Amino acid sequence: MKRTTLNRRTLIKATVLGGSALAMPSILTKSGFAAESLTVADVGGAAGDAIRVAFCEPFKKETGVQVVNVAHDPDPVTQFKLMVDTKTYLWDACMMIPDYIFRLQEGKNYIAPLDLKDETGDMVPGMLTENWLGFSVFGILMAYNTEKFGDNGPKSWPDFFNSEKFVGRRGFYRAGWGSLEMALLADGVAPDKLYPIDVDRAFRSLEKIKKNVSVWWTSGAHNTQILQSGEVDMADTWSARVYSAIQGGAKLTPVWQGLYSVDGWAMPINGPKQSLAKEFIRFCMRPDRQAAYSNLVANGPTNKKAFDSIAPERAKILATNPANFAGLVPLDPRWWSQSNRQMVKKRMDEWLLT
C-alpha cells in the first residue's frame, strides 16, 4: 500500500471532505460498508507497516472497509490543529502519545470523544480515556554492550552516571524528554517523586557525565544506529529501538528501570467519519490484534489478554510484561506540555554549547 506524507501545504490545498461523508451505524457489516474507507495517520516506517498488517488489513477483511495509512510529522500537533481549523479532514484517526493529547486540549479542544470507557475490561489501567486509546507501550530505559561489560554492566541509573566505575562511551537523548528524568533518578530522586521536574537539579546531574557522552542522539533511528554500530557502549533508549539493534546483531542488555509512554489513537473533533473511525479504534483494542502488533513491533500491548497469544520468549522483551513493567513509571505528559518542552529544548541547546 502506498504511503504518503501530509504537510501544511498539502493540507491547505486539499479538498474539504466533510460534506461527502455518510453516517455510520455502530455495528459494521462487510456487505454494508465494502465501499467505505478510512485514513489513519501513524508514525510511518516499521511501526506503520506493522499497523497495516496487524490492524488495517484485518479490519478490511472483517468489514470491507479500506484503511489507508499516511505518515504524520514527528510531532503531529500542528498538522492536527490545521486540519481541524480548516475542516480539511484528511485523517480520520491519528496515532499519538499522551503528550500530544494534552497539547491538543490546551485552550481549544481538538479531540473527539471515543465513548469507549465502558469497555476497559482487560486493559492496563490508564490506557483508555474519554478521547484516546493507548495500544502500544514502550519503555524509556537503558541498554549496555555485553561484549564490553559482560554481566557486569550498569544495573541502575546511578551506575550509568558513575563514569569511573563504568568506563565507556555513552549516548544520551538530546531533547530532554525522558532523559531529564533519568538524570534525576541517577541523582537519587525516587521514581514517584520525579514530577514536577526539578530542571536545575537535572542539569546539575547531567553535568557529571557531560564529558563522557559521545553522542547526543536525536531520534529513534539515530539511537538504534549508535547501539547497533557499537559507537556507544551504553545509552538511554526506547525499548523497541534496543531490540531493533539486537535484531541487527548488536550484543546488548536492556535494564528495565525508567519510564514508559504509550502510542495510541485519537480522532479529530467534528470529523466526517467518526462512527467508522471509532469502530476501527475499538477493533484495535482486541487482544488478538494487539498480540499481532506486539509480535511485529517490540512494544507492549495494553490489553492484558494479548499475552495469551504471545510466546513467552517474545513476552520477555515487552514493556507491559509484569516483570518489566514493575521497573517503569509513567512519563507525565502534563509536565511535558508545549511550554516545558520548548523551555527544556532551549536550555539543553544552550547547555551543550558551554
N, C-alpha and C positions, 0 to 999 in steps of 0.2 A: 504494500500500500504506500502510495506516495505521501510523504510528509512535507508540510510547508511551514515556514516561519512567518508569524504575524508581527508587524511592527506598526509604528504610529502612522506611517504613510499609507500602508495598505488598509488600516482601519478607517482612516478618514475617507479614502477613495471608495470603500466598499458600499454596496447597495444595502439599504435598510431592509432587513428581512422580516421585521416584526409583523407586518400585515399579512404575510403569506402563511403564517403558522396555523396548524389545526389543533384544536383542543384534544388532549389525550385523556382517555379514561384511566382509572387507577389500575386496572388489570389488563395486561398485554396479551395478545394472541398473535401467533405468527401470521395467520391469514389476514388479520385486520390491519397489520402495520408493515407489510412487506415492502411498501414503497416509501416508508419513512426513513429519516436519517438523523443522526446526532453528530455534533462536532465537539470533541473534548480536547482541551489543551493540557499538555503534560510537559515534562522536562526534556523530552527527546532522548536520543542516544539509546543505550541498552535498556534503561528503565522504560522508555517509551515503547520499545519493541516488546518488552515483557507485558506491558499494559495491553497492548494489542492482542497478544497471544492468550493471556490469562483472562481478560475481561471483554474486550471489544468483539473478537471473533466468536466466542461462545454466546455472547448476548445476541449477536446477529443470528446464530444458529437456532437459538430458542425462540426469538421473537420476530425475525425477519428484518429487524432494524439495522441499517448500516451505521456503524460508528466510525467516523473519520478522525484520525489523530492529527493534531497540529502541534508544533513546538512553541511554547511561550518563551519570553525573555527569562534570563536567570532570576530576575526579580520582576514578577508579572503585575505588580500592583498598579503601575501607571497604565499599562495596557488595559487592565481590567476596568479601571475607572473611566478611561477614554471610551471604551466600548459601551458602557452603561450611559455615560453622559451624552453620547452621540446616537444612542439607540441603534448601534450597529452591532447586532448580536451575532458575531462570528463564532463565539464559543457558547455552548450550552452548559458545559461544566468545565471546571478548571482545577488542576492539581495544585494544592497549596499547603504550605506549612502553617502552623497556628500564628506565627508572627504576621503573615500577610493578612490573615483573617482579622486580627485586631486592627491593623492599619486601615483595612477597608471598612472599618466601623468607627473610625475616629472622625468626629464631626458629622459626616454624612454616611449613611449605611448603603453599601453597595451589594450586600449579600442577601440572597433569598432564603427563607426558611425551608428546611427539609421535611419537617413533620414526621420524623422517624424516631422520636425519643422513646416511644413505647416498644421499640424493637432492640433495646440494649442487650437483653438476653445474655449471651456468652461473650460479650465484648469486654476487652480490657477497660477498666474504669477510665473515664475521661476521653475516650476515643470517639464518642458520638455526642455532638452538641446540637443545639436547635438549628444550626446552619452549616454544619461541617461534619464530614465523616472521615476519620483517620483510618487508613487501611495498611500503612507501611511504616513500621517503626525502625529508626536507625539509631545506633549508639554513637556517641561522641566520646571517644576513648583514646587509648594509646596502643602502639604496637612497637615491638623492637625486633631487631635482626638476630635470629637464633644462631646464625653462623658466627656472629661476633661474640654473643653473650652466653650461648648455650642455655642452660636452665637458670642462669644467674643474672638475668636481665632485671630491669626496674620492675617492681611489683606494685608501685603506688606513685602518685604524683609528687610527693616529696622525694622519692627515688629519682624520678625523671629530672627534677630540678637540682639533684645532687651531682654536679659535673665532676667532682673529684672522685667519688666512688664509682660512678658510671661514666667513664670517659667515652666520648663518641660524638659523632656529628648528629645534630638534632634538626628536625623540621618542626615548624610551628605555623599555625594559621594566622595569616596577616590581618584578616578582617576583624579579629577580636571576638566574633560571635562564637561563644563556647570556649574560646581559648582564655578569655579573662577569668572565667570560672575555674579553669584548670590551674591558673596561676594562684587563685585563692585557695583551692584545695591543697596545693603544694605548700602554701604558707600556713596551713593548719586550720583553715575555716571548715567548720562542719558542713557536710552536704546540705543539710536542711537550713543552713544559715547563709547561703550564698547570695540571696536577694533581700533587699536591693543591693546590687553590686557596689562594693567599695572600690571605685575605679582607681583612686590613688594607691590603695594597698595593692591592687592587682598589678599596677605598673611597677611598683617597688619590687614585687616578687619577680616580674618579668626581667627586671634589670639584672637579677642574679644569673640568668642564663643567656642574656642577650648575646654575649660574645661567643657562646657555644652553639648558637643557631646558625646552621649553614644555609638553610633555605627557609624563607618565609613564603610558604605556599599560598596560592591564591584561588584554587578551585579544586573540586574533587578529582578531576582528571590529573591535575598537577600533583596532587597528593599521591595518587596511585603510581604515577611515574617515578617520583623520587623514592618511594618504598620499593618498587619493583626493580629499579635500576641499581639499588644499593647506594644511591647518592647520599642517603642519610642512614644512620644506624638505629634511630628511633624517631618517632613523630607522633603528634596528636593526629587523629584520623577519624573518619566516619566508617562504621562497621562494614558496609558494603564495599567501600574502597579498599580496605585492607584485604578483604577476601578476593577482590579483583586482582590485587598484586600477588596474592598467594597462588591464584589460578594461573597467573603469568609466570610462575616459577620461583617467586621470592620465598625465602625461609623466614617467616615472621610469626611472632607470638602476640596475639592480642591480649590486652589487660582490661578486663571489664570493670573499670572504675571511671565514672564520669557522668555524662548526661545522656538524655535521649530526646529526640524530636520526632515528628511524625509527618509524613506526606498524606494528604487527604484530598477529598473532593468538596467543592463548593459550587453553587450556581449563582450567576449574576441576577440581581433583582430585576423583576419585570421582564425576564427573558421569555421568548415566544414558545419555548418547548419545555417549560419547567416540569410538567407532569411526566413527560417521557424521560427527561434527564433524571428526575427523582427515581424512576424505575431502574435506570442504569446504576445509579448510586446504591440503591437497595441491593441490586444484583452483586455489587462489589463488596457487600457485607457477608456474602455467603462463605462458609468455611472452605468449601471445595475450590472456589475461585481464589480466595486468599492463599490457600495452600499452593495452588498452581503458580501464583505470582512469587511467593517466597521460595519456590523451587527453582525460579529463574533469576531472581534478584535476592541477594543475601540480606534482606530486611525482614523484620519480624511481622507476622500477621497480628491484627488486632482482635480477630475472632479466635478465642482460645481453642475452639473445636477444630480449627485448621490444623493444629498439630497432630490430629488423628490421621491426617493424610500426608504427613511429612516424616521422612525417615529419621530415625534417631541421630544419625551422623550429621544430617543436614540441620536438624533442630539445634545441635550444639553451637552452631555459628550464628544463630538468630537472636536479635536483641530481646524479644519477648519470651524467649526460653527462660523459665523462672530462675535458673541458676545464673544467667547473665543479667536479667532484669533487676535482680536484687542489688547489683552494684551501681545502678544508674538512678539518677533523679531527673525529673523533667526540667528541661530548659524553660525559663519563664518568658513567654512571648510578650507579656505585658511590659516587662522591663525593657526588652529589646524592641521598643517601639521605634518609629521613624526618627524621633529626635535623639534618642540614645544611640541608635545605630550611627547616625551622622556624627554625633559627638565623639564616639569611640573611634570611628574611622579617621577623623581629623586628628585626633590625639595620637593614634597609632602611627599615622603617616609622619607626623612631626617628630615623634619619639624615635622612629627608625632613622631619621636624618641626623640625630645628635650623636 
